[in-house]
Amino acid sequence: MSRVLIPAAANLIITHGSHVLLMKRSDKTAIWPNFWAFPWGKVDENEFLREAALREAKEEIGINANPLDIINETVLMHRSVQGTKIVYFGHIEHYENAPEIREKNLATDLAWFPITDLPKPMIPHHKTGLDAILKKIAYTEVDLLL
């Protein structure tokens, strides 16, 4: 019997009222250059999804939060030219420290946007993750190859 390991990524959706915090990826990034996105990254070996989302947000924008701050979450599985991936989205409203770009090689801008007026271009499955969070959908599948 063969076993397939599926890569995983973790995102943190940060809201304040009707606004969401997004970062613009650098044009030097290999994946999704110049796209708006949530703080995100790969899940490390032996790391839980929530841990990865909170770690990535701390590394990328300097905020501190803990798993009890997560008020909603969803999991998305998507297929793209890069393969199939499981993507976790945690949603928080409360955290410590003011958000700021910490990894300038990854992002060029950080800004709050009305949830009803998101910037373009935005990573497609990040938009899908936000929609799932807002609708309280636990799991979604997206085929980006179609």
C-alpha positions in Angstrom: 0.0 0.0 0.0 1.5 3.3 -1.0 1.1 6.4 1.1 0.8 9.9 -0.2 1.8 12.9 1.8 0.0 16.1 0.9 1.7 19.5 1.5 0.0 21.9 3.9 -0.1 25.6 4.3 -1.5 27.7 7.1 -3.0 31.2 6.9 -4.2 33.7 9.5 -7.1 36.0 8.7 -7.0 39.1 10.9 -10.1 41.3 11.0 -11.0 44.5 12.8 -14.7 45.2 12.4 -15.6 45.0 8.7 -11.9 45.2 7.6 -9.3 42.6 6.9 -5.5 42.8 7.0 -3.7 41.9 3.8 -0.1 42.0 2.7 1.1 42.5 -0.8 3.6 39.9 -1.9 6.9 41.1 -3.3 7.5 40.8 -7.1 10.6 38.8 -6.1 8.6 35.9 -4.7 8.4 32.7 -6.8 4.8 32.0 -5.9 2.0 34.6 -6.4 4.3 37.7 -6.9 2.4 41.1 -6.5 -0.7 39.3 -5.2 -2.5 40.4 -2.0 -2.6 37.6 0.7 -3.0 36.8 4.3 0.1 36.0 6.4 0.8 32.4 5.5 3.4 29.7 5.0 4.1 26.0 5.0 3.4 23.8 7.9 6.6 22.5 9.3 7.2 18.8 10.2 5.5 17.9 13.5 3.6 21.2 13.6 -0.1 21.6 14.0 -2.1 23.8 11.6 -3.0 26.4 14.2 0.6 26.6 15.5 1.8 27.1 11.9 -0.7 29.9 11.2 0.2 31.8 14.4 3.9 31.3 13.9 3.8 32.6 10.3 1.8 35.7 11.4 4.5 36.4 14.1 7.3 35.9 11.6 5.8 37.9 8.8 3.9 40.7 10.6 5.1 40.6 14.2 1.8 39.9 16.0 1.4 37.6 18.9 -1.8 35.5 19.3 -2.5 32.1 20.8 -4.8 29.3 19.8 -7.6 30.5 22.1 -7.7 33.8 20.1 -8.9 31.8 17.0 -12.6 32.5 16.7 -13.3 30.6 13.5 -11.4 28.3 11.1 -11.7 26.4 7.9 -9.8 24.0 5.8 -9.5 24.2 2.0 -8.1 21.6 -0.3 -7.0 22.9 -3.7 -5.4 21.6 -6.8 -3.1 23.8 -8.9 -0.2 23.5 -11.3 1.9 23.1 -8.1 -0.1 20.0 -7.1 -2.7 19.3 -4.4 -2.4 21.1 -1.0 -4.4 21.3 2.2 -4.7 24.9 3.4 -5.8 26.0 6.8 -7.3 29.4 7.6 -7.7 30.6 11.2 -9.5 33.8 12.0 -8.6 36.2 14.8 -9.7 39.6 15.9 -7.5 40.0 19.0 -3.7 39.9 19.1 -0.7 41.7 20.6 1.7 44.1 18.9 1.0 46.4 15.9 1.2 44.6 12.6 4.2 45.5 10.5 6.1 43.9 7.6 8.9 41.8 9.1 10.1 39.9 6.0 10.7 42.6 3.4 11.8 40.1 0.8 8.3 38.5 1.0 6.0 41.6 1.2 6.0 45.2 0.1 2.8 46.5 1.6 0.5 45.8 4.5 -3.0 47.4 4.7 -6.5 47.1 6.0 -9.3 46.7 3.4 -13.1 46.5 3.7 -14.1 42.9 3.4 -16.6 44.0 0.7 -13.9 45.8 -1.3 -10.8 43.6 -1.5 -7.8 44.6 -3.6 -6.8 42.9 -6.8 -5.1 40.7 -7.6 -5.7 38.5 -4.5 -4.5 34.9 -4.3 -7.7 33.1 -5.4 -7.8 30.4 -2.7 -7.2 33.1 0.0 -10.4 34.8 -1.2 -12.1 31.4 -1.1 -10.8 30.8 2.5 -12.1 34.2 3.6 -15.5 33.5 2.0 -15.6 30.2 3.9 -14.7 31.8 7.2 -17.5 34.4 6.7 -20.0 31.7 5.9 -18.8 29.4 8.6 -18.0 26.6 6.1 -15.7 24.0 7.6 -14.2 22.5 4.4 -14.0 23.5 0.8 -12.4 21.9 -2.3 -11.2 24.1 -5.2 -9.8 23.0 -8.5 -7.6 25.9 -9.8 -6.8 23.9 -12.9 -10.3 24.4 -14.3 
